[in-house]
Amino acid sequence: MVFLHLGNAYSFLKTKALAEKHGAKILLRIDDLDRDRYRPEYVQDIFDTLDFLEIPIDLGPKKSSGI
């Protein structure tokens, strides 16, 4: 199951294109501010989607930490 909204996938792809165009790095930051609704599969879905879209992360977590 995919949890990521299509708008987020578009944003990821746009960020990748802009980073490549300008020689910038891609930084992934995952804020966990809502512990009541946190689910590890949501975070894993971010990594799975980035892998599927072939978007490498230059800085930040490289895999789900299972917080």
N, CA, C and O atoms as a CHARMM CRD file, in Angstrom:
* protein
*
  268
    1    1 MET  N      0.84400  -1.17900   0.00000 PROA 1      0.00000
    2    1 MET  CA     0.00000   0.00000   0.00000 PROA 1      0.00000
    3    1 MET  C      0.89000   1.24300   0.00000 PROA 1      0.00000
    4    1 MET  O      1.91900   1.28500   0.67400 PROA 1      0.00000
    5    2 VAL  N      0.48700   2.22700  -0.74800 PROA 2      0.00000
    6    2 VAL  CA     1.21600   3.49100  -0.81300 PROA 2      0.00000
    7    2 VAL  C      0.43500   4.53600  -0.02400 PROA 2      0.00000
    8    2 VAL  O     -0.76100   4.72900  -0.24400 PROA 2      0.00000
    9    3 PHE  N      1.11700   5.20000   0.88600 PROA 3      0.00000
   10    3 PHE  CA     0.48500   6.21400   1.72000 PROA 3      0.00000
   11    3 PHE  C      0.76500   7.63100   1.23700 PROA 3      0.00000
   12    3 PHE  O      0.02000   8.55900   1.55300 PROA 3      0.00000
   13    4 LEU  N      1.83500   7.79500   0.47300 PROA 4      0.00000
   14    4 LEU  CA     2.26600   9.12300   0.06800 PROA 4      0.00000
   15    4 LEU  C      1.28800   9.74700  -0.92300 PROA 4      0.00000
   16    4 LEU  O      0.87300   9.10100  -1.88500 PROA 4      0.00000
   17    5 HSD  N      0.92900  10.98200  -0.68900 PROA 5      0.00000
   18    5 HSD  CA     0.03100  11.73600  -1.56400 PROA 5      0.00000
   19    5 HSD  C      0.74400  12.01600  -2.89000 PROA 5      0.00000
   20    5 HSD  O      1.95500  12.23400  -2.90300 PROA 5      0.00000
   21    6 LEU  N      0.01100  12.01200  -3.99500 PROA 6      0.00000
   22    6 LEU  CA     0.62000  12.26200  -5.30200 PROA 6      0.00000
   23    6 LEU  C      1.29400  13.62900  -5.37100 PROA 6      0.00000
   24    6 LEU  O      2.28800  13.79500  -6.07700 PROA 6      0.00000
   25    7 GLY  N      0.76200  14.60100  -4.64700 PROA 7      0.00000
   26    7 GLY  CA     1.39000  15.91700  -4.60200 PROA 7      0.00000
   27    7 GLY  C      2.78100  15.86000  -4.00000 PROA 7      0.00000
   28    7 GLY  O      3.67800  16.58700  -4.42500 PROA 7      0.00000
   29    8 ASN  N      2.96300  14.99000  -3.00400 PROA 8      0.00000
   30    8 ASN  CA     4.28700  14.81400  -2.41600 PROA 8      0.00000
   31    8 ASN  C      5.24100  14.15700  -3.40500 PROA 8      0.00000
   32    8 ASN  O      6.41100  14.53100  -3.48500 PROA 8      0.00000
   33    9 ALA  N      4.74700  13.18500  -4.15200 PROA 9      0.00000
   34    9 ALA  CA     5.59000  12.53600  -5.16100 PROA 9      0.00000
   35    9 ALA  C      6.01100  13.56500  -6.21800 PROA 9      0.00000
   36    9 ALA  O      7.16800  13.58500  -6.63800 PROA 9      0.00000
   37   10 TYR  N      5.07700  14.41200  -6.64300 PROA 10     0.00000
   38   10 TYR  CA     5.40200  15.47100  -7.59900 PROA 10     0.00000
   39   10 TYR  C      6.46500  16.40400  -7.01800 PROA 10     0.00000
   40   10 TYR  O      7.41200  16.79000  -7.70400 PROA 10     0.00000
   41   11 SER  N      6.29400  16.75700  -5.75100 PROA 11     0.00000
   42   11 SER  CA     7.25400  17.64400  -5.08200 PROA 11     0.00000
   43   11 SER  C      8.64200  17.00300  -5.03900 PROA 11     0.00000
   44   11 SER  O      9.64400  17.67700  -5.28000 PROA 11     0.00000
   45   12 PHE  N      8.70300  15.70000  -4.73200 PROA 12     0.00000
   46   12 PHE  CA     9.97600  14.97900  -4.72300 PROA 12     0.00000
   47   12 PHE  C     10.63900  15.05700  -6.10400 PROA 12     0.00000
   48   12 PHE  O     11.82900  15.35300  -6.21400 PROA 12     0.00000
   49   13 LEU  N      9.85300  14.78900  -7.15800 PROA 13     0.00000
   50   13 LEU  CA    10.41100  14.79200  -8.50800 PROA 13     0.00000
   51   13 LEU  C     10.85200  16.19000  -8.93300 PROA 13     0.00000
   52   13 LEU  O     11.88700  16.34200  -9.58200 PROA 13     0.00000
   53   14 LYS  N     10.08900  17.19100  -8.58000 PROA 14     0.00000
   54   14 LYS  CA    10.45900  18.57800  -8.89700 PROA 14     0.00000
   55   14 LYS  C     11.74500  18.96300  -8.16700 PROA 14     0.00000
   56   14 LYS  O     12.62500  19.60400  -8.74100 PROA 14     0.00000
   57   15 THR  N     11.84500  18.56600  -6.90000 PROA 15     0.00000
   58   15 THR  CA    13.05300  18.84100  -6.11800 PROA 15     0.00000
   59   15 THR  C     14.26100  18.16200  -6.74500 PROA 15     0.00000
   60   15 THR  O     15.33500  18.75700  -6.83900 PROA 15     0.00000
   61   16 LYS  N     14.08700  16.91300  -7.17500 PROA 16     0.00000
   62   16 LYS  CA    15.18600  16.18900  -7.82200 PROA 16     0.00000
   63   16 LYS  C     15.64100  16.92300  -9.07700 PROA 16     0.00000
   64   16 LYS  O     16.84000  17.10300  -9.29300 PROA 16     0.00000
   65   17 ALA  N     14.68800  17.34800  -9.90800 PROA 17     0.00000
   66   17 ALA  CA    15.02700  18.04600 -11.14700 PROA 17     0.00000
   67   17 ALA  C     15.75300  19.35800 -10.85900 PROA 17     0.00000
   68   17 ALA  O     16.74200  19.67800 -11.51800 PROA 17     0.00000
   69   18 LEU  N     15.26900  20.11300  -9.88100 PROA 18     0.00000
   70   18 LEU  CA    15.91300  21.37700  -9.54100 PROA 18     0.00000
   71   18 LEU  C     17.31700  21.15800  -8.96600 PROA 18     0.00000
   72   18 LEU  O     18.24600  21.90500  -9.27200 PROA 18     0.00000
   73   19 ALA  N     17.45400  20.13900  -8.13900 PROA 19     0.00000
   74   19 ALA  CA    18.76800  19.83900  -7.56200 PROA 19     0.00000
   75   19 ALA  C     19.76800  19.47100  -8.65500 PROA 19     0.00000
   76   19 ALA  O     20.91200  19.92500  -8.64200 PROA 19     0.00000
   77   20 GLU  N     19.32400  18.64300  -9.60000 PROA 20     0.00000
   78   20 GLU  CA    20.20600  18.25300 -10.70100 PROA 20     0.00000
   79   20 GLU  C     20.57100  19.45800 -11.56100 PROA 20     0.00000
   80   20 GLU  O     21.72400  19.60400 -11.96700 PROA 20     0.00000
   81   21 LYS  N     19.60700  20.31200 -11.83800 PROA 21     0.00000
   82   21 LYS  CA    19.84400  21.49000 -12.67900 PROA 21     0.00000
   83   21 LYS  C     20.85600  22.44500 -12.05500 PROA 21     0.00000
   84   21 LYS  O     21.68200  23.03400 -12.75200 PROA 21     0.00000
   85   22 HSD  N     20.78100  22.59000 -10.74100 PROA 22     0.00000
   86   22 HSD  CA    21.61800  23.56900 -10.05600 PROA 22     0.00000
   87   22 HSD  C     22.80400  22.95600  -9.30400 PROA 22     0.00000
   88   22 HSD  O     23.53400  23.66700  -8.61400 PROA 22     0.00000
   89   23 GLY  N     22.99500  21.65100  -9.43600 PROA 23     0.00000
   90   23 GLY  CA    24.10500  20.99100  -8.76400 PROA 23     0.00000
   91   23 GLY  C     23.96100  20.98400  -7.24900 PROA 23     0.00000
   92   23 GLY  O     24.95300  20.99200  -6.52000 PROA 23     0.00000
   93   24 ALA  N     22.73100  20.96900  -6.78600 PROA 24     0.00000
   94   24 ALA  CA    22.46100  20.99500  -5.34300 PROA 24     0.00000
   95   24 ALA  C     22.30900  19.57900  -4.78700 PROA 24     0.00000
   96   24 ALA  O     22.15900  18.61500  -5.53800 PROA 24     0.00000
   97   25 LYS  N     22.35000  19.47600  -3.50100 PROA 25     0.00000
   98   25 LYS  CA    22.13600  18.19600  -2.81600 PROA 25     0.00000
   99   25 LYS  C     20.68900  18.11300  -2.33500 PROA 25     0.00000
  100   25 LYS  O     20.02300  19.13000  -2.14200 PROA 25     0.00000
  101   26 ILE  N     20.22000  16.88100  -2.14600 PROA 26     0.00000
  102   26 ILE  CA    18.87000  16.66800  -1.63500 PROA 26     0.00000
  103   26 ILE  C     18.97800  16.25300  -0.17500 PROA 26     0.00000
  104   26 ILE  O     19.65500  15.28100   0.16100 PROA 26     0.00000
  105   27 LEU  N     18.31000  16.99200   0.67200 PROA 27     0.00000
  106   27 LEU  CA    18.29400  16.73500   2.11000 PROA 27     0.00000
  107   27 LEU  C     16.91900  16.21200   2.49800 PROA 27     0.00000
  108   27 LEU  O     15.90100  16.83600   2.20000 PROA 27     0.00000
  109   28 LEU  N     16.89600  15.07500   3.15900 PROA 28     0.00000
  110   28 LEU  CA    15.64300  14.52400   3.66700 PROA 28     0.00000
  111   28 LEU  C     15.58400  14.74500   5.16600 PROA 28     0.00000
  112   28 LEU  O     16.50000  14.37600   5.90100 PROA 28     0.00000
  113   29 ARG  N     14.50700  15.34600   5.60200 PROA 29     0.00000
  114   29 ARG  CA    14.28300  15.56200   7.03000 PROA 29     0.00000
  115   29 ARG  C     12.88900  15.05400   7.35000 PROA 29     0.00000
  116   29 ARG  O     11.91600  15.45600   6.71200 PROA 29     0.00000
  117   30 ILE  N     12.79200  14.18800   8.31800 PROA 30     0.00000
  118   30 ILE  CA    11.50200  13.64000   8.73100 PROA 30     0.00000
  119   30 ILE  C     11.25700  14.08000  10.16500 PROA 30     0.00000
  120   30 ILE  O     11.96000  13.66400  11.08600 PROA 30     0.00000
  121   31 ASP  N     10.25600  14.92300  10.33900 PROA 31     0.00000
  122   31 ASP  CA     9.88500  15.38900  11.67100 PROA 31     0.00000
  123   31 ASP  C      8.76700  14.51700  12.20300 PROA 31     0.00000
  124   31 ASP  O      7.77200  14.27700  11.51800 PROA 31     0.00000
  125   32 ASP  N      8.93000  14.05300  13.40700 PROA 32     0.00000
  126   32 ASP  CA     7.93500  13.21000  14.04900 PROA 32     0.00000
  127   32 ASP  C      7.31000  14.01500  15.18700 PROA 32     0.00000
  128   32 ASP  O      7.69900  13.87700  16.34700 PROA 32     0.00000
  129   33 LEU  N      6.34300  14.85400  14.84100 PROA 33     0.00000
  130   33 LEU  CA     5.75300  15.74300  15.83300 PROA 33     0.00000
  131   33 LEU  C      4.43100  15.23200  16.40300 PROA 33     0.00000
  132   33 LEU  O      3.97200  15.71700  17.43700 PROA 33     0.00000
  133   34 ASP  N      3.83100  14.27400  15.74600 PROA 34     0.00000
  134   34 ASP  CA     2.52400  13.78000  16.17700 PROA 34     0.00000
  135   34 ASP  C      2.64100  12.30400  16.55100 PROA 34     0.00000
  136   34 ASP  O      2.29200  11.42500  15.76300 PROA 34     0.00000
  137   35 ARG  N      3.12800  12.04700  17.74400 PROA 35     0.00000
  138   35 ARG  CA     3.38600  10.66200  18.18000 PROA 35     0.00000
  139   35 ARG  C      2.11900   9.81700  18.23300 PROA 35     0.00000
  140   35 ARG  O      2.20000   8.59800  18.08200 PROA 35     0.00000
  141   36 ASP  N      0.95500  10.41900  18.44100 PROA 36     0.00000
  142   36 ASP  CA    -0.27900   9.63900  18.52400 PROA 36     0.00000
  143   36 ASP  C     -0.65900   9.01200  17.18700 PROA 36     0.00000
  144   36 ASP  O     -1.26500   7.94100  17.15200 PROA 36     0.00000
  145   37 ARG  N     -0.30500   9.67600  16.08600 PROA 37     0.00000
  146   37 ARG  CA    -0.65700   9.16300  14.76000 PROA 37     0.00000
  147   37 ARG  C      0.53100   8.56100  14.02500 PROA 37     0.00000
  148   37 ARG  O      0.38800   8.14000  12.87700 PROA 37     0.00000
  149   38 TYR  N      1.69400   8.50900  14.65300 PROA 38     0.00000
  150   38 TYR  CA     2.89100   7.95000  14.03100 PROA 38     0.00000
  151   38 TYR  C      2.70700   6.46000  13.76100 PROA 38     0.00000
  152   38 TYR  O      2.22300   5.71800  14.61500 PROA 38     0.00000
  153   39 ARG  N      3.09700   6.03600  12.56500 PROA 39     0.00000
  154   39 ARG  CA     3.12400   4.61500  12.22200 PROA 39     0.00000
  155   39 ARG  C      4.39100   4.36700  11.42700 PROA 39     0.00000
  156   39 ARG  O      4.66600   5.09400  10.47300 PROA 39     0.00000
  157   40 PRO  N      5.17000   3.35900  11.79500 PROA 40     0.00000
  158   40 PRO  CA     6.43000   3.09800  11.09500 PROA 40     0.00000
  159   40 PRO  C      6.24000   2.87400   9.59600 PROA 40     0.00000
  160   40 PRO  O      7.12200   3.21000   8.80500 PROA 40     0.00000
  161   41 GLU  N      5.10600   2.31600   9.19900 PROA 41     0.00000
  162   41 GLU  CA     4.88700   2.06000   7.77900 PROA 41     0.00000
  163   41 GLU  C      4.75300   3.35900   6.97700 PROA 41     0.00000
  164   41 GLU  O      5.01400   3.36400   5.77400 PROA 41     0.00000
  165   42 TYR  N      4.35200   4.45200   7.61800 PROA 42     0.00000
  166   42 TYR  CA     4.29800   5.74300   6.92600 PROA 42     0.00000
  167   42 TYR  C      5.71600   6.21100   6.58800 PROA 42     0.00000
  168   42 TYR  O      5.98200   6.67600   5.48000 PROA 42     0.00000
  169   43 VAL  N      6.60200   6.08200   7.54600 PROA 43     0.00000
  170   43 VAL  CA     7.99200   6.49600   7.31600 PROA 43     0.00000
  171   43 VAL  C      8.63300   5.57000   6.28400 PROA 43     0.00000
  172   43 VAL  O      9.33300   6.03900   5.38700 PROA 43     0.00000
  173   44 GLN  N      8.40600   4.28000   6.40000 PROA 44     0.00000
  174   44 GLN  CA     8.96900   3.34000   5.43000 PROA 44     0.00000
  175   44 GLN  C      8.47000   3.64800   4.02700 PROA 44     0.00000
  176   44 GLN  O      9.21000   3.49900   3.05500 PROA 44     0.00000
  177   45 ASP  N      7.21800   4.07700   3.92000 PROA 45     0.00000
  178   45 ASP  CA     6.65100   4.40500   2.61800 PROA 45     0.00000
  179   45 ASP  C      7.39800   5.56400   1.94800 PROA 45     0.00000
  180   45 ASP  O      7.52500   5.59800   0.72400 PROA 45     0.00000
  181   46 ILE  N      7.88600   6.50400   2.74700 PROA 46     0.00000
  182   46 ILE  CA     8.67800   7.60600   2.19200 PROA 46     0.00000
  183   46 ILE  C      9.92400   7.04500   1.50500 PROA 46     0.00000
  184   46 ILE  O     10.23500   7.41800   0.37400 PROA 46     0.00000
  185   47 PHE  N     10.63300   6.14900   2.19100 PROA 47     0.00000
  186   47 PHE  CA    11.84800   5.56200   1.61600 PROA 47     0.00000
  187   47 PHE  C     11.52700   4.68800   0.40400 PROA 47     0.00000
  188   47 PHE  O     12.25400   4.70900  -0.59000 PROA 47     0.00000
  189   48 ASP  N     10.44600   3.92600   0.48600 PROA 48     0.00000
  190   48 ASP  CA    10.05600   3.07800  -0.64400 PROA 48     0.00000
  191   48 ASP  C      9.71100   3.92200  -1.86900 PROA 48     0.00000
  192   48 ASP  O     10.07200   3.57300  -2.99300 PROA 48     0.00000
  193   49 THR  N      9.01400   5.02700  -1.64600 PROA 49     0.00000
  194   49 THR  CA     8.63700   5.90400  -2.75200 PROA 49     0.00000
  195   49 THR  C      9.86100   6.57000  -3.37000 PROA 49     0.00000
  196   49 THR  O      9.97700   6.64800  -4.59300 PROA 49     0.00000
  197   50 LEU  N     10.76600   7.04600  -2.53300 PROA 50     0.00000
  198   50 LEU  CA    11.99900   7.65500  -3.05500 PROA 50     0.00000
  199   50 LEU  C     12.79600   6.64000  -3.86300 PROA 50     0.00000
  200   50 LEU  O     13.34600   6.97700  -4.91100 PROA 50     0.00000
  201   51 ASP  N     12.86300   5.40200  -3.38500 PROA 51     0.00000
  202   51 ASP  CA    13.55500   4.34400  -4.14000 PROA 51     0.00000
  203   51 ASP  C     12.86100   4.10300  -5.48000 PROA 51     0.00000
  204   51 ASP  O     13.51800   4.01000  -6.51700 PROA 51     0.00000
  205   52 PHE  N     11.53600   4.00200  -5.45400 PROA 52     0.00000
  206   52 PHE  CA    10.76500   3.75700  -6.67300 PROA 52     0.00000
  207   52 PHE  C     10.96400   4.88300  -7.68200 PROA 52     0.00000
  208   52 PHE  O     11.09400   4.62700  -8.87900 PROA 52     0.00000
  209   53 LEU  N     10.98700   6.12300  -7.20900 PROA 53     0.00000
  210   53 LEU  CA    11.16400   7.28000  -8.08500 PROA 53     0.00000
  211   53 LEU  C     12.63600   7.51900  -8.43900 PROA 53     0.00000
  212   53 LEU  O     12.96400   8.44400  -9.18200 PROA 53     0.00000
  213   54 GLU  N     13.51500   6.67100  -7.89500 PROA 54     0.00000
  214   54 GLU  CA    14.96500   6.75900  -8.13100 PROA 54     0.00000
  215   54 GLU  C     15.50500   8.13100  -7.74100 PROA 54     0.00000
  216   54 GLU  O     16.23700   8.77100  -8.49600 PROA 54     0.00000
  217   55 ILE  N     15.12500   8.56300  -6.54400 PROA 55     0.00000
  218   55 ILE  CA    15.59400   9.83100  -6.00600 PROA 55     0.00000
  219   55 ILE  C     16.57500   9.53500  -4.87200 PROA 55     0.00000
  220   55 ILE  O     16.17300   9.09900  -3.79400 PROA 55     0.00000
  221   56 PRO  N     17.85800   9.77300  -5.12200 PROA 56     0.00000
  222   56 PRO  CA    18.84800   9.52700  -4.06400 PROA 56     0.00000
  223   56 PRO  C     18.83600  10.66200  -3.04100 PROA 56     0.00000
  224   56 PRO  O     18.58900  11.81900  -3.38100 PROA 56     0.00000
  225   57 ILE  N     19.09900  10.31800  -1.81400 PROA 57     0.00000
  226   57 ILE  CA    19.18100  11.29600  -0.73700 PROA 57     0.00000
  227   57 ILE  C     20.65800  11.53500  -0.44100 PROA 57     0.00000
  228   57 ILE  O     21.40400  10.59500  -0.16500 PROA 57     0.00000
  229   58 ASP  N     21.07200  12.79300  -0.50100 PROA 58     0.00000
  230   58 ASP  CA    22.46200  13.13100  -0.23700 PROA 58     0.00000
  231   58 ASP  C     22.73600  13.30200   1.25200 PROA 58     0.00000
  232   58 ASP  O     23.79800  12.92100   1.74300 PROA 58     0.00000
  233   59 LEU  N     21.78600  13.87000   1.95700 PROA 59     0.00000
  234   59 LEU  CA    21.92300  14.10700   3.39700 PROA 59     0.00000
  235   59 LEU  C     20.65400  13.70900   4.10100 PROA 59     0.00000
  236   59 LEU  O     19.55400  13.88700   3.57600 PROA 59     0.00000
  237   60 GLY  N     20.80900  13.16400   5.30200 PROA 60     0.00000
  238   60 GLY  CA    19.63800  12.75900   6.07800 PROA 60     0.00000
  239   60 GLY  C     19.57900  11.25600   6.21400 PROA 60     0.00000
  240   60 GLY  O     20.50600  10.55400   5.81200 PROA 60     0.00000
  241   61 PRO  N     18.49100  10.75700   6.78100 PROA 61     0.00000
  242   61 PRO  CA    18.37200   9.31500   6.97800 PROA 61     0.00000
  243   61 PRO  C     18.31000   8.57800   5.65100 PROA 61     0.00000
  244   61 PRO  O     17.71800   9.06300   4.68700 PROA 61     0.00000
  245   62 LYS  N     18.91800   7.41900   5.60900 PROA 62     0.00000
  246   62 LYS  CA    18.93400   6.61300   4.38600 PROA 62     0.00000
  247   62 LYS  C     17.94100   5.45400   4.44600 PROA 62     0.00000
  248   62 LYS  O     17.63100   4.82300   3.43500 PROA 62     0.00000
  249   63 LYS  N     17.45200   5.19400   5.65600 PROA 63     0.00000
  250   63 LYS  CA    16.47900   4.11300   5.82000 PROA 63     0.00000
  251   63 LYS  C     15.64900   4.40300   7.05500 PROA 63     0.00000
  252   63 LYS  O     16.01800   5.22400   7.89400 PROA 63     0.00000
  253   64 SER  N     14.52800   3.71700   7.15000 PROA 64     0.00000
  254   64 SER  CA    13.64800   3.90500   8.29600 PROA 64     0.00000
  255   64 SER  C     14.33400   3.40300   9.55400 PROA 64     0.00000
  256   64 SER  O     14.90100   2.31000   9.57100 PROA 64     0.00000
  257   65 SER  N     14.28100   4.20000  10.59600 PROA 65     0.00000
  258   65 SER  CA    14.94700   3.81300  11.85500 PROA 65     0.00000
  259   65 SER  C     14.00500   3.04600  12.76900 PROA 65     0.00000
  260   65 SER  O     14.42100   2.55600  13.81900 PROA 65     0.00000
  261   66 GLY  N     12.73400   2.93800  12.37800 PROA 66     0.00000
  262   66 GLY  CA    11.78700   2.22100  13.21200 PROA 66     0.00000
  263   66 GLY  C     11.53600   2.89300  14.54200 PROA 66     0.00000
  264   66 GLY  O     11.38400   2.22600  15.56500 PROA 66     0.00000
  265   67 ILE  N     11.49200   4.21100  14.52900 PROA 67     0.00000
  266   67 ILE  CA    11.32500   5.01200  15.74700 PROA 67     0.00000
  267   67 ILE  C     10.13300   4.52900  16.54400 PROA 67     0.00000
  268   67 ILE  O      9.83300   5.08100  17.60200 PROA 67     0.00000
